[in-house]
C-alpha cells in the first residue's frame, strides 16, 4: 500500500472557512450530538427495561437507536473537534476506518428500517398470523441479516478506497472521509471505481427506498378496510417510520445516485443522514407514540424512586 501513496494524512476542509460560522456550527453540533446521545440512550434503556422489548417493533427500535449512536459517532466527534482546531487533519488509517464505519453502520440502519416496515406490514395486513411470522427467532435472523448486509456493503467500499493511489493534494472537500471526495483527489482514472461506488451505494439506497415505499402502499391499501380508530392508530405508528425514512433516504439518494462527483451542497445534505435524522429519530418515535411515552415515564419514574429510596 505504501508504494501506491506518498501521503500519510488528509486535510478535511470542513463546512466553512469563516471563524464565526465555525463557532456557530460547533455550538449547534455539540447540542445535536448530546441530544442524539441522550435521546437514543433514553429509548434504548426504556425499551430494554420494559415489556416493550418483547414486541418486535420496539425490539427493532432499540437496535436502531444503537446504530444511530454508532453511525453518528463515527463522524460527529471528529467534526466537533475540527470546528475548534485549526488544521483539520486525519491520518490515512483513521480516514479508512471512518469510511468503513460509515458504510457499515449506515446499511445496518437501512436494513433495520426495512425490518420495521415489514413488521408494520405484517401487523396491519396479516394480524392473525403476526405472532407466528414475527417471533423472536425470525426477528433475530432479520437483525443477523442486517449485520451481514452491512459487512457485504462496507468491505467492497473499503477495498476500493485502499487501492486508490494518492500522490498529490491531500485536501478532502468534506467534513468526513467519503468515497466520492476521495476519488476526486486520487491520481488515477477513477471511472470504474466511481461506477462501482454508485452501484454499491446509490442503487442500494434506491432499491431500499422503493421496497419501503411499496410496503407502505400495501399498508395504506389495506387500511381502507379498517375502522376509523384502527386507521388512526396504524397511521400514527407508520407515520413516524415514514418520516424517518424520508429524512434518511432523500439526501442519501441525492448524493450517491448520480455520476461520482462532488458539489458544495453535498456537505449540507450529508448533515441530514449523518446527524439530523439520527437526532430526530428519538423525538419522532416518542412524541407520536403514546405507548412509548408511557413506558419511558414509567421506567424513569421507577429508576428515580428507587434511587430516592436507596438514599
Secondary structure, DSSP 8 states (H G I E B T S, - for coil): -GGGB--SEEEE--S-S-HHHHHHHHHHHHHHHHHHHHHHHHHHHHHHTSGGGGSHHHHHHHHHHHHHHHHHHTTHHHHHHHHHSSS-EEEHHHHHHHHHHHHHHHHHHHHHHHHHHHHHHHHHH-GGGHHHHT-HHHHHHHHHHHHHHHHHHHHHHHHHHHT--B-S--EESSSS--HHHHHHH-SS--HHHHHHHIIIIIIHHHHHHHHHHHHHHHHHHHGGGS-HHHHHHHHHHHHHHHHHHHHHHHHHHHHHSSSS---THHHHHHHIIIIIHHHHHHHHHHHT-HHHHHHHHHHHHHHHHHHHHH-
